[in-house]
Amino acid sequence: MHNQEKPNLILHLGTENTGTTAIQGFLRINSQKYLKKNIIIPDFLGWNNHSILPCIFYSEGRNDEMTLSHGICDPILRAEKKREIISKLKKLTEKHCRGLFIISSEHLQSRLSDSEVKNLADSLYSMFNSIRLIIYFRKPIDLSISHLSTIIKWNNHLRCELPPPESPYIVKLCSHKQTVECWGRVFGSSNLSARLYEKSKLIDNDVVQDFLVTSGIRSGFGYEKPTLTNPRLNVIGMKLMCEVNKRLPRIINGNFNPRHVGLVSYFEEFFSGPPLFIPSWQDQISYHKYFLESDNFIRDRYFEDLDSIWYKDLDCAIKNRIRFRFVRKFLVAIKLHFWRRLIHPDRALLDIKEGILVNLLLELIIKSWGDSRERILHLESKINSKNIEIAALKNQIKSNDIHSW
């Protein structure tokens, strides 16, 4: 008897904050077109991010906001969900035994431990003939800044400052050598395709096009392109969101807070441009030193033709100009948001009083403006060589003085 033919799999591992949302959105809206070409993107693993897959391979007793969102914190429910997901995937692979499957979740890389990766591999290899991994690497400090924006938006983070490079989750995200060794040991190093998440190093300067070429699924049909999602907050938005999280935490007593629902979208709309979050020189140095061995390993393994895999540090302060027209629009939008909640039938449960949060946000914007001025004074005292850039930044701030709007 001949063995059952098995399809092949492309496993997109992320990492976090490397255009994964854009790639996943593209795959989702074009999934039916790909299905006609026998390229299968399983929608039951998640509407966009296939995040249920890493969750069902968590070790016993482990929970986080992802297991909460999927409703599988209870170990019995998680075991049932795992059986359901694996059964669906197995049936789909049997139906498309000559097809190519694509699964994409950045949380595979960022959340799974070595033993959990091994369990994942054992399960996947029982259903697939070959498994190819695609992963995007990003400069550690840039990845940490983008991650900071994400956790402020979604994880009740209360401080607008970079964690030290030795923080466990930052090491998990940014130690690319550790990632290569973990996944290569289980799936085979030759099965891992590494890419750099820098615009100039992406095919067509676009991460979606880069992924399509790298995965070999660039086809002749007319693509639908997703709208931009998950934008990074600027420094004002980060500071405001931290203060909102202190007063309206996203999760309370292990459950999502209904009063927090919908707020993030306003911050993303009005606080995704300048002023940027700029790491201190000390942060840049500490991140560079801490991840230097890992970065050199990646360069020597995959990009030996490059002297350095990352761009040189730039002073971005000159780009930071607060656009107060967006602040005004934000205040109007957020007030309307809470006014709608005030007339909601469950108003008493939401415990929201008109005007309080709007006034709070205005106060925080003014405070953040003051913090920005203090940052410039500190920069001026520490870095004499930056006098021209600082003067230009001061002129920009003076022309947009807070009292003028």
Phi, psi and chi 1 to 4 in degrees:
 res  aa     phi    psi   chi1   chi2   chi3   chi4
   1 MET       -  133.0  177.9 -179.4  -69.9      -
   2 HIS   -78.9  146.7  -66.3  -71.6      -      -
   3 ASN   -67.2  147.8  -68.3  -28.5      -      -
   4 GLN   -61.8  128.6  172.2   69.8   40.2      -
   5 GLU   -65.6  142.9 -156.2  169.9   -1.7      -
   6 LYS  -122.6  147.0  -63.0  178.0 -176.9  179.0
   7 PRO   -77.8  173.6   29.9  -34.7      -      -
   8 ASN  -101.6  162.0  -62.9  -38.5      -      -
   9 LEU  -134.2  135.6  169.4   65.4      -      -
  10 ILE  -106.8  122.1  -70.1  176.8      -      -
  11 LEU  -109.6  108.5 -159.9   59.3      -      -
  12 HIS   -89.6  115.5  173.5 -138.7      -      -
  13 LEU   -94.4   -2.1  -53.7  178.7      -      -
  14 GLY   100.5 -136.4      -      -      -      -
  15 THR   -82.7 -180.0   52.4      -      -      -
  16 GLU   -56.2  146.9  -71.6 -173.2   15.2      -
  17 ASN    59.6   39.8  -54.6  111.1      -      -
  18 THR  -130.0   43.8   57.4      -      -      -
  19 GLY    76.1   18.2      -      -      -      -
  20 THR   -64.3  -37.6   51.8      -      -      -
  21 THR   -62.9  -39.5  -57.2      -      -      -
  22 ALA   -65.9  -43.6      -      -      -      -
  23 ILE   -62.7  -46.6  -68.0  170.9      -      -
  24 GLN   -65.6  -39.3  -68.3  156.8   -1.7      -
  25 GLY   -63.5  -39.7      -      -      -      -
  26 PHE   -62.7  -46.8  178.1   88.9      -      -
  27 LEU   -61.4  -40.1  -65.7  174.8      -      -
  28 ARG   -65.3  -50.5  175.5 -179.6   55.0   80.6
  29 ILE   -74.9  -14.2   63.4  177.3      -      -
  30 ASN  -109.1   11.4  -68.7  -74.0      -      -
  31 SER   -61.8  -37.7   60.4      -      -      -
  32 GLN   -70.0  -34.6  -68.9  -55.7  -52.2      -
  33 LYS   -67.3  -40.3  -67.0  179.9  178.5  179.5
  34 TYR   -68.1  -34.0  -84.2  119.9      -      -
  35 LEU   -59.3  -36.2 -177.2   59.4      -      -
  36 LYS   -65.3  -20.4  -65.7  176.5 -179.0  178.0
  37 LYS   -99.8   13.5  -64.1  177.1  175.5  -69.5
  38 ASN    63.4   33.1 -150.3   18.0      -      -
  39 ILE  -109.8  116.2  -63.0  174.6      -      -
  40 ILE  -108.5  128.5  -60.4   89.6      -      -
  41 ILE  -119.1   98.2  -58.4  152.2      -      -
  42 PRO   -64.9  114.6  -15.4   29.8      -      -
  43 ASP   -78.8  -18.9   57.5    0.9      -      -
  44 PHE   -75.4   -6.6   58.0   85.0      -      -
  45 LEU   -85.1   -7.1  -64.5  178.5      -      -
  46 GLY   148.7  144.5      -      -      -      -
  47 TRP   -62.5  -38.8  178.8   75.2      -      -
  48 ASN  -127.7  -68.2 -141.6   37.8      -      -
  49 ASN   -82.5  127.7 -178.1  -20.0      -      -
  50 HIS   -78.9   53.7  -65.9  152.3      -      -
  51 SER   -74.9  -15.3   59.2      -      -      -
  52 ILE   -67.3  -27.6 -170.3   66.4      -      -
  53 LEU   -63.0  -53.6 -174.5   63.4      -      -
  54 PRO   -61.7  -34.5   17.2  -29.4      -      -
  55 CYS   -61.4  -40.8  -79.1      -      -      -
  56 ILE   -74.4   -8.1   60.5  175.8      -      -
  57 PHE  -104.8    7.5  -76.6   93.3      -      -
  58 TYR   -60.6  146.2  -80.7    7.7      -      -
  59 SER   -67.3  159.5   56.6      -      -      -
  60 GLU   -60.1  133.5 -173.1  175.2   -8.0      -
  61 GLY    86.9   -3.4      -      -      -      -
  62 ARG   -90.3  128.9  178.4 -175.6  173.4 -170.6
  63 ASN  -139.1  153.2  -74.7  -54.7      -      -
  64 ASP  -155.2 -169.4   56.7   19.7      -      -
  65 GLU   -65.8  -21.1   81.7  -74.6   -6.4      -
  66 MET   -74.7  -43.4  -75.4  174.4   51.0      -
  67 THR   -65.4  -32.6   55.8      -      -      -
  68 LEU   -64.3  -45.8  177.3   61.4      -      -
  69 SER   -66.8  -29.8   64.7      -      -      -
  70 HIS   -89.1   -3.2  -73.9  -65.2      -      -
  71 GLY    67.9   34.4      -      -      -      -
  72 ILE  -127.9   38.0   54.8  172.9      -      -
  73 CYS   -70.4  -34.3  -68.8      -      -      -
  74 ASP   -70.0  129.3 -178.9  -87.9      -      -
  75 PRO   -61.1  -32.6   17.5  -29.6      -      -
  76 ILE   -68.9  -44.4  -63.9  176.8      -      -
  77 LEU   -64.3  -36.7  -67.7  178.0      -      -
  78 ARG   -66.6  -42.5 -172.5 -177.8  -55.2  173.6
  79 ALA   -62.4  -39.7      -      -      -      -
  80 GLU   -65.4  -42.6  -68.5  176.0   -7.1      -
  81 LYS   -64.8  -38.5  176.3   60.1   72.1  171.7
  82 LYS   -62.6  -45.4 -176.8  175.3 -177.6  178.5
  83 ARG   -60.8  -40.5  -74.1 -167.7  -67.6  -90.3
  84 GLU   -64.9  -47.0  173.8 -167.1  -26.5      -
  85 ILE   -65.3  -47.1  -67.8  -64.8      -      -
  86 ILE   -63.7  -38.2  -63.5  -58.1      -      -
  87 SER   -63.9  -44.3  175.7      -      -      -
  88 LYS   -63.3  -43.4  -76.7 -175.8  177.9 -179.7
  89 LEU   -65.8  -40.5 -169.0   56.0      -      -
  90 LYS   -63.3  -44.2 -175.6  173.2  178.1   59.7
  91 LYS   -63.3  -38.3  -71.5  178.5 -179.5  177.7
  92 LEU   -69.1  -37.9 -163.1   59.2      -      -
  93 THR   -67.6  -34.4   58.4      -      -      -
  94 GLU   -69.1  -33.4  -69.0  171.1   -9.3      -
  95 LYS   -72.3  -35.8  179.9  179.8  179.2 -178.8
  96 HIS  -117.3   59.0  -60.4  -83.5      -      -
  97 CYS   -68.5  -15.2   60.0      -      -      -
  98 ARG  -111.4   15.3  -64.3 -175.5  177.8 -179.4
  99 GLY   -92.0 -178.6      -      -      -      -
 100 LEU  -120.7  122.1  171.9   65.0      -      -
 101 PHE   -98.4  146.3  -79.4   64.2      -      -
 102 ILE  -127.9  123.3  -60.0  178.0      -      -
 103 ILE  -122.5  132.7  -65.3  175.0      -      -
 104 SER  -133.8  118.6  172.6      -      -      -
 105 SER  -157.7  119.7  176.8      -      -      -
 106 GLU   -66.6  -18.9   60.9  -87.8   28.4      -
 107 HIS   -76.0  -11.3  -61.2  112.5      -      -
 108 LEU   -61.1  -46.4  -69.8  163.8      -      -
 109 GLN   -74.8  -43.9 -177.3  -84.4  -25.7      -
 110 SER   -82.1  -22.4   65.4      -      -      -
 111 ARG  -109.4  -29.1  -57.3  -62.4  173.7   99.0
 112 LEU   -83.8  136.1  -65.3 -174.6      -      -
 113 SER   -80.1  173.0   66.1      -      -      -
 114 ASP   -58.0  -44.7  -70.9   13.2      -      -
 115 SER   -68.4  -34.0   60.6      -      -      -
 116 GLU   -69.5  -36.3  -68.8  165.0  -14.3      -
 117 VAL   -62.6  -40.3  170.4      -      -      -
 118 LYS   -62.5  -43.5  177.1   63.4  167.4   60.3
 119 ASN   -65.0  -39.4  -68.3  -25.1      -      -
 120 LEU   -59.8  -46.9  169.9   71.6      -      -
 121 ALA   -61.7  -44.1      -      -      -      -
 122 ASP   -57.5  -41.0  -69.1  -17.1      -      -
 123 SER   -70.5  -44.4 -176.4      -      -      -
 124 LEU   -67.5  -39.6  -68.4  178.8      -      -
 125 TYR   -68.6  -16.9  -87.9  119.0      -      -
 126 SER   -74.8  -14.5   69.6      -      -      -
 127 MET  -115.6  -20.8  -65.6  177.6  -82.6      -
 128 PHE  -121.4  147.2  -65.6   98.1      -      -
 129 ASN   -74.9  -49.5  175.9   49.3      -      -
 130 SER  -136.2  150.6   68.6      -      -      -
 131 ILE  -131.1  122.6  -59.5  175.8      -      -
 132 ARG  -112.2  133.0 -177.7 -178.1  168.1 -154.9
 133 LEU  -102.0  137.5  -47.8  176.3      -      -
 134 ILE  -123.4  128.5  -63.4  178.6      -      -
 135 ILE  -140.0  141.6 -172.4  163.2      -      -
 136 TYR  -108.3  131.1  -75.8   81.9      -      -
 137 PHE  -105.9  143.3  -65.8  128.1      -      -
 138 ARG  -130.1  150.7 -172.1  173.0 -175.9  178.2
 139 LYS   -52.5  126.0 -172.2  174.0 -176.2  177.4
 140 PRO   -51.2  -45.7  -32.4   38.9      -      -
 141 ILE   -69.6  -34.1 -165.0  164.8      -      -
 142 ASP   -66.1  -41.0  -71.6  -10.3      -      -
 143 LEU   -62.9  -40.4 -176.3   51.2      -      -
 144 SER   -66.3  -39.3 -175.6      -      -      -
 145 ILE   -64.5  -45.7  -67.1  170.2      -      -
 146 SER   -64.9  -38.7 -169.6      -      -      -
 147 HIS   -63.7  -37.8  173.3   66.2      -      -
 148 LEU   -58.9  -44.2  176.0   64.0      -      -
 149 SER   -59.3  -42.6  169.8      -      -      -
 150 THR   -65.0  -46.6  -60.8      -      -      -
 151 ILE   -71.8  -27.3   60.1  175.8      -      -
 152 ILE   -66.2  -40.4  -73.8  174.7      -      -
 153 LYS   -68.9  -39.4  -74.4 -168.5  -68.8 -175.1
 154 TRP  -118.7  -15.2  -61.0  115.0      -      -
 155 ASN  -123.1   25.9  -69.9  -28.3      -      -
 156 ASN    61.0   28.8  -62.5  -17.6      -      -
 157 HIS   -69.9  138.1 -161.8   68.4      -      -
 158 LEU  -112.2   -0.7  -56.5 -179.7      -      -
 159 ARG  -129.9  133.2  -60.8 -171.7  -51.8  -83.4
 160 CYS   -91.6   68.4 -175.6      -      -      -
 161 GLU  -149.6  148.7   58.1 -173.7   46.1      -
 162 LEU   -69.4  137.4  -78.1 -176.1      -      -
 163 PRO   -70.2  154.5   24.2  -31.8      -      -
 164 PRO   -63.7  152.3   20.5  -30.5      -      -
 165 PRO   -62.1  -23.7   20.0  -31.6      -      -
 166 GLU   -83.9    0.8   63.7  -89.0   15.9      -
 167 SER   -58.3  136.2  -58.7      -      -      -
 168 PRO   -52.4  -45.2  -28.3   35.9      -      -
 169 TYR   -71.4  -34.5 -160.9   76.5      -      -
 170 ILE   -65.9  -40.8  -64.0  -59.8      -      -
 171 VAL   -61.2  -41.7  171.7      -      -      -
 172 LYS   -60.7  -41.8  179.5   71.1  171.0  172.9
 173 LEU   -74.6  -42.6  -74.5  179.2      -      -
 174 CYS  -103.6  -13.5  -60.8      -      -      -
 175 SER   -83.7   85.5 -179.4      -      -      -
 176 HIS   -67.0  -28.3  -56.4  -39.5      -      -
 177 LYS   -62.2  -44.6  176.2 -175.8  177.5 -177.6
 178 GLN   -60.3  -40.9  178.9  178.0  -64.1      -
 179 THR   -63.7  -47.5  -64.1      -      -      -
 180 VAL   -61.1  -43.1  165.7      -      -      -
 181 GLU   -67.1  -40.9  -69.3  178.3  -21.7      -
 182 CYS   -64.4  -53.8  169.7      -      -      -
 183 TRP   -75.9  -33.6  -71.6   84.7      -      -
 184 GLY   -67.1  -35.5      -      -      -      -
 185 ARG   -63.8  -35.1 -175.1  164.3   50.3 -113.9
 186 VAL   -89.7  -44.8  175.6      -      -      -
 187 PHE   -99.9  -10.5  -72.8   88.4      -      -
 188 GLY    97.4  123.5      -      -      -      -
 189 SER   -59.1  -33.6  -62.4      -      -      -
 190 SER   -69.0  -14.1   61.5      -      -      -
 191 ASN   -94.0    6.2  -66.4  -40.4      -      -
 192 LEU  -107.6  122.3 -166.4  152.0      -      -
 193 SER  -102.5  117.9  -63.4      -      -      -
 194 ALA  -102.0  136.5      -      -      -      -
 195 ARG  -130.4  156.6  -57.0  -68.5  -61.9  162.3
 196 LEU  -102.6  130.1  -64.8  179.5      -      -
 197 TYR   -90.5   76.5 -174.8   71.5      -      -
 198 GLU  -139.3  132.8  -75.8 -170.2    7.8      -
 199 LYS   -51.9  -44.2 -172.3  173.1 -177.8  179.1
 200 SER   -68.9  -17.4   63.1      -      -      -
 201 LYS  -102.9    1.8  -63.5 -177.4  175.9   72.9
 202 LEU   -92.6  144.7  -63.3  171.7      -      -
 203 ILE   -61.6  128.5  -65.0  173.0      -      -
 204 ASP    58.8   21.1  -64.7  -21.9      -      -
 205 ASN    55.4   30.9  -61.8  -39.8      -      -
 206 ASP  -141.8  127.7 -179.9   82.2      -      -
 207 VAL   -68.3  -33.3   69.3      -      -      -
 208 VAL   -66.8  -48.0  172.6      -      -      -
 209 GLN   -61.7  -38.0  -68.1  -59.4  -41.2      -
 210 ASP   -62.4  -43.2 -168.1  -83.4      -      -
 211 PHE   -65.5  -41.1  177.7   81.0      -      -
 212 LEU   -61.8  -42.3  -63.4 -178.3      -      -
 213 VAL   -70.5  -45.2  173.4      -      -      -
 214 THR   -61.8  -38.9  -56.9      -      -      -
 215 SER   -82.5  -15.5   61.2      -      -      -
 216 GLY    80.4   22.1      -      -      -      -
 217 ILE  -113.4   20.1   63.1  169.6      -      -
 218 ARG   -72.8  115.8 -162.2  174.5 -164.8  175.3
 219 SER  -119.6  174.0  -58.1      -      -      -
 220 GLY   -85.9   -9.5      -      -      -      -
 221 PHE   -74.6  162.3   60.6   77.1      -      -
 222 GLY   -72.0  117.2      -      -      -      -
 223 TYR   -77.1  148.4  -64.4  124.3      -      -
 224 GLU  -101.5  135.0  -68.1 -177.9   59.0      -
 225 LYS  -104.3  135.5  -65.3 -176.5  178.9 -179.8
 226 PRO   -75.3  156.5   28.6  -34.0      -      -
 227 THR   -77.2  156.1   55.2      -      -      -
 228 LEU   -63.7  128.6  178.6   63.7      -      -
 229 THR  -132.2  164.5   55.0      -      -      -
 230 ASN    55.7   48.9 -165.3   30.9      -      -
 231 PRO   -69.3  151.9   27.0  -34.8      -      -
 232 ARG   -78.9  135.3 -170.3  169.8   87.2 -174.6
 233 LEU   -72.0  149.0  -63.4 -178.2      -      -
 234 ASN   -82.2  179.9   61.2   30.3      -      -
 235 VAL   -66.4  -34.0   67.2      -      -      -
 236 ILE   -66.5  -46.0  -59.5  -63.0      -      -
 237 GLY   -60.9  -38.8      -      -      -      -
 238 MET   -62.1  -47.3  -72.9 -179.0  179.7      -
 239 LYS   -64.2  -42.5  -69.9  179.2  179.6  179.8
 240 LEU   -63.6  -44.0  -68.9  174.8      -      -
 241 MET   -64.3  -36.4 -163.8   80.0 -125.4      -
 242 CYS   -59.7  -44.7  -76.4      -      -      -
 243 GLU   -67.6  -37.8  -64.5  -58.2  -38.0      -
 244 VAL   -64.0  -40.4  169.8      -      -      -
 245 ASN   -62.1  -31.9  -73.4  -21.6      -      -
 246 LYS   -66.5  -34.2  -67.7  175.4 -175.5  176.7
 247 ARG   -97.0  -32.0  -67.3  156.2  173.9   77.8
 248 LEU  -128.4   72.8  -68.5  175.0      -      -
 249 PRO   -60.9  146.7   21.2  -31.9      -      -
 250 ARG   -69.8  -35.3 -176.5  179.2  177.9 -129.9
 251 ILE  -123.9  129.6  -62.2  174.9      -      -
 252 ILE  -128.5  125.3  -60.3  178.6      -      -
 253 ASN    51.6   41.1  -61.6  -34.9      -      -
 254 GLY    79.1   10.2      -      -      -      -
 255 ASN  -131.8  153.6  -66.2  -61.9      -      -
 256 PHE   -70.0  137.8  -71.3  113.5      -      -
 257 ASN   -84.5  116.2 -179.6    5.2      -      -
 258 PRO   -63.4  -23.0   22.8  -33.5      -      -
 259 ARG   -73.1  -17.4  -62.2  167.9   63.7 -161.7
 260 HIS   -89.5  -16.7 -168.4  -78.3      -      -
 261 VAL   -60.1  129.9  173.3      -      -      -
 262 GLY    91.4  -11.6      -      -      -      -
 263 LEU   -70.2  -37.8  -71.3 -177.8      -      -
 264 VAL   -59.7  -37.0  171.5      -      -      -
 265 SER   -60.8  -33.1   61.3      -      -      -
 266 TYR   -69.4  -41.3  -67.5   97.3      -      -
 267 PHE   -64.8  -40.0  -76.4   84.5      -      -
 268 GLU   -64.6  -36.2  -70.0 -179.4  -30.3      -
 269 GLU   -72.6  -39.0 -180.0  177.9   -2.6      -
 270 PHE  -107.0  -10.6  -63.9  105.3      -      -
 271 PHE  -130.6   46.3  -67.1  102.2      -      -
 272 SER  -111.8    3.1   58.8      -      -      -
 273 GLY  -109.5 -162.5      -      -      -      -
 274 PRO   -57.6  153.2  -22.7   34.5      -      -
 275 PRO   -84.8  135.4   30.8  -35.0      -      -
 276 LEU   -75.0  156.4  -52.4  174.8      -      -
 277 PHE   -77.5  123.5  178.7   96.7      -      -
 278 ILE  -113.6  119.9  -57.3  173.2      -      -
 279 PRO   -68.9  149.7   27.6  -34.5      -      -
 280 SER   -68.6  162.0   67.8      -      -      -
 281 TRP   -62.2  -35.0  -71.7  110.9      -      -
 282 GLN   -64.7  -41.1 -175.4   55.9   49.7      -
 283 ASP   -62.6  -43.0  -79.6  -20.7      -      -
 284 GLN   -61.3  -42.0  -67.0 -173.7   42.8      -
 285 ILE   -67.3  -44.4  -68.0  169.5      -      -
 286 SER   -66.4  -39.2   61.9      -      -      -
 287 TYR   -67.3  -41.5  -91.7   76.0      -      -
 288 HIS   -60.3  -47.3  172.9   74.4      -      -
 289 LYS   -66.5  -43.2  -72.6 -177.1  176.4  179.3
 290 TYR   -65.7  -38.4 -168.0   88.4      -      -
 291 PHE  -103.6   10.7  -66.7  107.5      -      -
 292 LEU   -60.4  -46.4 -179.5   59.9      -      -
 293 GLU   -61.4  -43.7  179.7 -171.2   -5.7      -
 294 SER   -62.6  -45.1  169.2      -      -      -
 295 ASP   -62.9  -41.7  -68.2  -14.6      -      -
 296 ASN   -65.5  -36.0  -72.8  -19.8      -      -
 297 PHE   -60.8  -46.0  173.3   87.6      -      -
 298 ILE   -64.2  -42.5  -64.6  -60.2      -      -
 299 ARG   -60.7  -48.0 -178.5 -162.0   61.2 -163.9
 300 ASP   -67.4  -32.5  -65.0  -17.7      -      -
 301 ARG   -79.2  -40.7  173.4   70.8   66.3   91.2
 302 TYR  -121.4  -23.2  -61.4  104.8      -      -
 303 PHE  -134.6   51.8  -51.3  100.0      -      -
 304 GLU   -67.6  -14.3   59.1 -177.2   -1.3      -
 305 ASP   -80.5   -7.7   57.8  -40.8      -      -
 306 LEU  -100.4  136.9  -60.5  177.7      -      -
 307 ASP   -67.7  -38.4  -67.3  -28.6      -      -
 308 SER  -143.6  139.6  173.9      -      -      -
 309 ILE   -83.6  -12.4   54.9  176.8      -      -
 310 TRP  -114.5  155.9  -47.0  125.6      -      -
 311 TYR   -68.9  160.7   65.8   85.0      -      -
 312 LYS   -76.0  148.8  -66.5 -177.6  179.2  179.5
 313 ASP   -59.0  137.1  -68.9  -36.4      -      -
 314 LEU  -119.9  149.9  -58.9  173.6      -      -
 315 ASP   -87.0  108.1  178.7   16.2      -      -
 316 CYS   -91.9    1.7  -61.2      -      -      -
 317 ALA   -59.0  -32.5      -      -      -      -
 318 ILE   -63.6  -21.5 -161.2   66.8      -      -
 319 LYS   -85.2   -8.7  -59.7  178.1 -178.1  178.3
 320 ASN   -87.1   96.9  -80.1   -9.6      -      -
 321 ARG  -127.4  120.8 -177.1  168.8   57.7   86.0
 322 ILE   -71.9  127.2  -62.1  177.1      -      -
 323 ARG  -101.1   96.1  -60.7  179.2  -66.0 -179.1
 324 PHE   -73.0  -16.4  -77.9  106.6      -      -
 325 ARG   -64.6  -31.5   64.6 -178.0 -175.8  -82.2
 326 PHE   -72.5  -33.7  -70.2  105.7      -      -
 327 VAL   -63.6  -44.1  176.5      -      -      -
 328 ARG   -62.1  -45.0  -72.3 -165.4  -68.1  -91.6
 329 LYS   -62.9  -37.9  -69.4  179.4 -179.8  178.7
 330 PHE   -62.0  -45.8  168.9   77.8      -      -
 331 LEU   -61.8  -39.5  -70.1  173.0      -      -
 332 VAL   -65.3  -45.4  171.7      -      -      -
 333 ALA   -65.3  -42.8      -      -      -      -
 334 ILE   -70.5  -33.3 -153.9   73.4      -      -
 335 LYS   -66.5  -41.3 -174.7  170.1 -176.0  177.2
 336 LEU   -63.5  -39.0 -179.8   59.9      -      -
 337 HIS   -57.4  -48.3  170.4   83.3      -      -
 338 PHE   -76.4  -26.5  -78.0  104.4      -      -
 339 TRP   -64.4  -40.1 -179.9   80.0      -      -
 340 ARG   -62.4  -37.2  -71.9  170.7  177.6  161.5
 341 ARG   -69.3  -31.1  -51.7  -72.0  -70.0  -80.6
 342 LEU   -63.9  -34.0  -78.5  165.0      -      -
 343 ILE   -93.6    6.3   62.3  174.5      -      -
 344 HIS   -69.9  143.4 -167.2  -82.6      -      -
 345 PRO   -55.8  -28.6  -25.0   33.1      -      -
 346 ASP   -97.8   28.9  -64.2  -31.0      -      -
 347 ARG   -54.0  -40.8  170.8 -174.4  173.5 -178.1
 348 ALA   -61.9  -35.3      -      -      -      -
 349 LEU   -71.5  -33.2  -63.8  176.1      -      -
 350 LEU   -76.0  -25.4  -62.6  174.6      -      -
 351 ASP    54.1   53.6 -171.6   28.4      -      -
 352 ILE  -116.4  129.9  -65.5  174.3      -      -
 353 LYS  -108.0  134.9  -62.4  178.7 -179.0 -179.9
 354 GLU   -60.8  134.1 -175.3  174.5   14.5      -
 355 GLY    89.1  -26.6      -      -      -      -
 356 ILE   -62.4  -51.4  -70.2  179.5      -      -
 357 LEU   -68.9  -35.4 -171.3   58.9      -      -
 358 VAL   -60.8  -46.5  175.9      -      -      -
 359 ASN   -64.1  -38.0  -68.1  -23.8      -      -
 360 LEU   -60.7  -46.6  168.9   66.3      -      -
 361 LEU   -63.4  -39.7  -67.7  175.0      -      -
 362 LEU   -61.9  -42.8 -179.3   57.5      -      -
 363 GLU   -61.6  -40.2  173.1 -170.2  -27.5      -
 364 LEU   -70.7  -35.1  -66.9  171.7      -      -
 365 ILE   -60.6  -44.5  -71.3  171.6      -      -
 366 ILE   -63.9  -41.4  -65.3  172.5      -      -
 367 LYS   -63.2  -42.9 -179.3 -179.8 -177.0  -59.0
 368 SER   -63.9  -35.0  -63.0      -      -      -
 369 TRP   -62.1  -43.4  175.3  -97.3      -      -
 370 GLY   -62.7  -39.4      -      -      -      -
 371 ASP   -61.2  -37.9  -69.7  -15.3      -      -
 372 SER   -64.9  -39.1  -62.2      -      -      -
 373 ARG   -65.4  -40.7  -73.5  177.2  177.2  -92.8
 374 GLU   -63.8  -35.5  -70.6 -179.9    9.9      -
 375 ARG   -62.7  -39.5 -176.7   75.6  177.1  -89.7
 376 ILE   -66.2  -43.0  -67.2  169.5      -      -
 377 LEU   -62.2  -39.7  -67.6  174.6      -      -
 378 HIS   -64.6  -44.0  174.0   75.0      -      -
 379 LEU   -61.8  -40.3 -171.2   65.9      -      -
 380 GLU   -64.8  -37.1 -170.1  173.9   33.2      -
 381 SER   -75.4  -24.9   65.4      -      -      -
 382 LYS   -95.9  -29.1  -64.6  -68.3 -177.9 -178.4
 383 ILE  -127.0   90.6  -48.6  168.6      -      -
 384 ASN   -65.7  -28.2  -65.9  -31.3      -      -
 385 SER   -72.2   -6.2   62.6      -      -      -
 386 LYS  -104.2   20.2  -63.0  -65.3  178.6 -179.4
 387 ASN   -58.6  -40.4  -75.2  -20.8      -      -
 388 ILE   -66.3  -46.5  -63.5  177.1      -      -
 389 GLU   -63.6  -40.2  -70.3   88.0  -13.8      -
 390 ILE   -65.4  -40.8  -67.1  168.6      -      -
 391 ALA   -62.1  -42.3      -      -      -      -
 392 ALA   -63.4  -40.2      -      -      -      -
 393 LEU   -66.1  -40.5  178.7   56.4      -      -
 394 LYS   -61.3  -41.0  -81.5 -176.2  171.5 -179.2
 395 ASN   -63.3  -39.3  -71.4  -25.0      -      -
 396 GLN   -64.2  -42.8  -73.3 -174.1   -6.1      -
 397 ILE   -67.1  -40.3  -71.9 -178.7      -      -
 398 LYS   -61.5  -38.9 -175.2  176.6 -179.7 -179.3
 399 SER   -72.7  -15.6   65.3      -      -      -
 400 ASN  -118.7   35.6  -69.8  -82.9      -      -
 401 ASP   -55.9  141.9 -166.3  -88.4      -      -
 402 ILE   -60.9  -26.8 -166.5  166.1      -      -
 403 HIS   -74.6  -11.6  -61.8  -63.0      -      -
 404 SER   -88.7  -10.4   66.4      -      -      -
 405 TRP  -106.1      -   67.9  -84.2      -      -
